[in-house]
Amino acid sequence: MLFSMPRYTETIFPVKKVVALSAEMAARIGDYRFAHRLQSENEAIRRLIEAGLKAGAPIPIRQPKPGDDGAGGGRERQRAAIPKAPKAEPERSAQPASSKPLSKEAQLRALRESHT
């Protein structure tokens, strides 16, 4: 006889996040869970987040752009906000390139000499 548990995580809570916590914060979440007799740490974390969001100032909600599925968070916006520095042109040697390719060892030696 197979026993299957309902997959509430796929229907009620479809978004999953991994968050790093300090030992003190993890202990405080555990204390909250114990004090409120909650069955899971996840439920305690959800309730604490909800309480914090209700108590805090209103948070502006980003309106999705056409074709935006919401994936990727703010990485694209963060990259766009930082101006890119122009790439420096590599120094060219005045010596003509030899017709024989250099070995890896010779390439590394030449690279080290060029940076000293």
N, C-alpha and C positions, 0 to 999 in steps of 0.2 A: 504494500500500500504506500503510495507516494503522498507526502504531505508538502504542500507548497504554501508559502507565505505570500500574502498580497504584496505587490510592489508599490507601496505608497510613495517611495522616493521618485518613481517615474511619473506619478500622476499629481500628487499634492506638492512635492518639493522637487521639481525637475532640475533645478540649477544647483550644482555642487561647487563649493569653494574650499580651498586649502589655505588655512591661515596659521601663521607662526605666532605662538604665544609665549610670553615670559612665564617662568615657573610660578611667580606670584599671581599672575592673571589666571593661569590654569587652576591654581588652588582656590582663588576667589569664585571662579565658575563652579568648581566642585562644591564649595560651601553653599552657593546659591541653589544648586541642584538639590543638595541634601535638605536645606531649609524649606524648600518648596515641594519636596518629595516627588521630584520629576524622575521618570523612568530612564531617560536618556540625557547624556550630556549635550547632544545636538539640540534637543528641545530647550534645555536651559540656555544655550547660546542664542537660539532663535528668539526666545522671550527677552533676553537682555538686549539684543539688537533692536527689537521692536520698541522696548521701553526707551532706549536711548534715542531712537529716531522720533518718537512721539514727544519727548522732553526737549529735544534740540530745536534749533531754528529751522525754518522751512528750507528744504534743499531744492534748488532748481532742477527740474527734470529735463534731460537732454532729449530733444525731439529727434526721432530717427529720420535720417535722410533717405530719399528713394534709393532702394537697392542695398540699404544698410541692414544687415541681419543682427547687428548688435554684438557680433563676435569680435574678439580682439581687444576689448576694453579701450583704454585710452592710449595705447601704444602708438597708433597712427597719428593721433593729435599731438602726442608728446614729440614724436620725431619731426613733425611738420613745424613745431614751434621753435626748434633749435636750428639756427642757421648752420649750414654746412660750410666748413672751411675749405677753401680751394686746395686741391691737391698740388703738392710741390712736384715740379718736374725732376726726375732723377738726373743726377750729374752724369754727363757723358764724358767718357775718356777720350783724350786726344789721340790715343793710340788706335790704329786701325784694328778692326776685329780680325782675329786669326781665322783661317779657314778650318782649323781643327777644333772641334768642340772640346771644352774643358771638362775634366772629371769633376765629380761632386766635391772631392777634397780641394781641388784647385779653385772651384767656384767659391767655397766657403773661405778659403784663405784670402782670395781677392776681396770678398765682401768684408772680412774683418779688417783688412788693410785700408779699405776705403773709408771705414768709420773711425779710424784712429787719428 
